[in-house]
Amino acid sequence: MKNKEYSDVGGQAVIEGVMMRAPEKFVIAVRNPENQIVVQKKNVTIDNKGIFKKPFIRGLVALYNALILGVQALNFSAYHAMGEGEEKMTKKEIFLSMFLGLGLGIVLFIFLPLLITDLLKHVLPIVKQSFLAFNAVDGVIRVIFFLIYIYIISFFKDIKRVFEYHGAEHKSIFTYEAGEELTVENARSKSRFHPRCGTSFLLIVMIVSIFVFSVIPKDSHFVIKFASRLVFIPVIAGISYEILKFSSRNQSGKLIQLLIVPGLWLQKITTKEPDDKQLEVALLSLREALGENVEEEGVVYV
């Protein structure tokens, strides 16, 4: 297998499993309560021609596809990770929980930081006088909220399992990028911290938002400030994607290494050391995404 410094292979940890995506394949592998690995694979075509491959636009396309495929993977894993005796969530219940999660995210990471910052301008004159200071304080509060949120949920048993599969996903991709055979033995020694991780992307988003939101006049009404933050999300996502893409292609540079450090630190929370069974699931998902037809005992295709 050819050694690669950068690749278009990526993944996502799900409930008791891992979703892997290559340019033309989308694979979900989940370990069920019977200790079988349930696999679903699909051919996917991502439109990356014409305007869709232009900088910033391609980031929105990638984000849209990641969200659509991510929801499908979570639905699949939520269904197959549960035992026969457990009540399985309906598609309506899964959609409702995701909708509520999105609402909670908007409240926690957009509305509350903005509200607190708006109140602080009555206490700190510089926050009222400078829109850059206003947005810097707003951004810092947002990052603090995000870190506290991630830290708290990391203690939940189910989330900890997802973070372990997150570590398995990274180790598997590192093994592939090193050009080594995709085995548990090779993956076991790899790092669980990857510079192209979605966790790093979220941190970049929060930093970029400080500068993007600075174009909003400081004297604007609270409602306008809040609404504009929602409107600017695609712009911030597009810029953040380009930064992440650039940093992943220039990892050897000292400046880039410094820039990706915060994201790697954050992964100390969002990834945990996986066991061999979790690595097995992640590696199987990756092998299938790369076009292998894995026929092994205990693997069920649906």
Order of alpha helices (4+ residues) and beta strands (2+ residues): beta-beta-beta-beta-alpha-alpha-alpha-alpha-alpha-alpha-alpha-alpha-alpha-alpha-alpha-alpha-beta
